[in-house]
Amino acid sequence: MKFNTGFFDGLFGKKTTLQVPQDDGTTREVPCTEAWLKKMQDDGKISMSENPSDTVIFHVIGPDGSETRHLQVGTDIPAAQYQKLKDPKTGALYGLTVYENGSPKTIVIGKQIWEQAKTQFGEIDRTGEESMKRTMEMFKNL
């Protein structure tokens, strides 16, 4: 599907990005032009909604990768915990998924610790990829 109203709109039209909610609670960013968005709204094919003020973005990282979720303050996370752990610039929360007895468990952590975990997971991935390459080379030489 093209997200513009024509050739010139696609080249020169003012661009914007929509955050489209997915069934799993994450969002997907979809680039489009403002003219296309207005046309879809006028035709009744799309409606815009703002996140309620008590809904916050929750960035999660873990052994299975990273994702973005939405949490409702007061329902999914206590307001006091949100105030303590939110990013002061964006209001977003950060989490880490760990496995306990084979079951995933996600905890809310500070942004600085989340960034450290992200770096460490990246290093683990790079080490694994390098090991896989060495193993493949060993098999080629057999």
N, C-alpha and C positions, 0 to 999 in steps of 0.2 A: 504494500500500500504506500502510495506517495503522500507525503505530509506537506504539500504545497498546492497552490491553486493554479499552477501553470509554470511554463518554462522560466519566464522573467521573475515570477515570485520565488521560484526555487533558487535562482541566481542572486537576485537583488533584494528579496523581501526580508523584512526584519525577522530575525530568528528568536525563538523562545524554546524552553524545554518544559515538557509536562512530566510530572511524577505520577505514574500510573500504578495504582495498587494491584498487587498480585494475590492469588488465592492463598499463598503460603504466608502472607503477612508482610512480605517485602514489597519494595517499590521498584519500578523499572523506569528509567529516564528515556523519554521519547522526544527527539528534536523535531520541531515543526516551525512553520512560519506563522506569524500573528494573523495574517489574512486567512490562512487555512483554519486556524482556531476559531476566528470570528465566524467564518462560514459554517463550520460544524455546529457552533452554538446557535446561530440563527436558524439552521435547519433542524434543530432539536436532536441532533445526533450525538451530542456530547454535552455534558454539564460539568461545571466546575464546582468544586467544594473545597473549602479551606479546612485544614485539620483543626479540630477543636483546640482551643488554647490549652487544654489539659492533656493533649496528646503530644508526645515527644518522640524524636528519632532516637533509636537505640542501635548503635553500631556494635556488632558482635563478631569476635574472631575466635577460632578454635582449630582443632586438628582437621576438621572437615572444610576449612576455608573461612571466608568472611561473608557477612550478610547484613542487611539493614532491616530492622523491624520497627514497629510503632508500639509504644506503651502508653497507657492511660494513667496519669498521675492520680493516685488515690485508689485505683482499682488494681493495676498491675504492679505498681510500686508505691510504697508509702510516700506521702508528700515530704516528710522530713528527710528520708533517704535521698529523694530526688534533689532536694535543695543542697544537700551535703555533697553529692557526687556529680552534679550536672557541670557541663563545660560552661564557664562563665561567659564566654563569647557567643556561643551558639545555642546553649540550653540543651544540647544533645547529651545522651548518656552513652557509656561505653561498657561492654561486657566481654567476658571470657567464658567460653564453653570448655568444660573439662569432663572427663569420664570417670565416674565412680562406680565400681563393680559392674562395668559394662554399660552403664546408663549415662546419657549426657546430662550435665547439670550446668546451667548458665548462671553466673553471678555478675553483679554490677560492680565495676571497678572504676578507678579514676582514669582520666584520659592519658596521663603520663605512663601509667602502668600498662594500659592498652597498647600504646605506641611501642613500648619495650617488647611486649608479647608479639606484636606484629612483626617487629624486626627479628625476633628469635624464631618465629614460625618460618619466616623467609629464609633464614640461614639453614634451618632444618630441611626445607624444600631443596635449596641449592645443594646441600651436602648429599641428599638422597639422589638427586639427578646426576651429580658427579659420580657417585658410587655405581649407579646404573650404567653410565657410560663406560666406566672401567670394566664392569662385569661383561658388558656386550663386547668390548674389545678383546677380553680374555677368551670369550667363546669363538670369536672370529679367528683367533690365532690357534685354535685347537686343531 
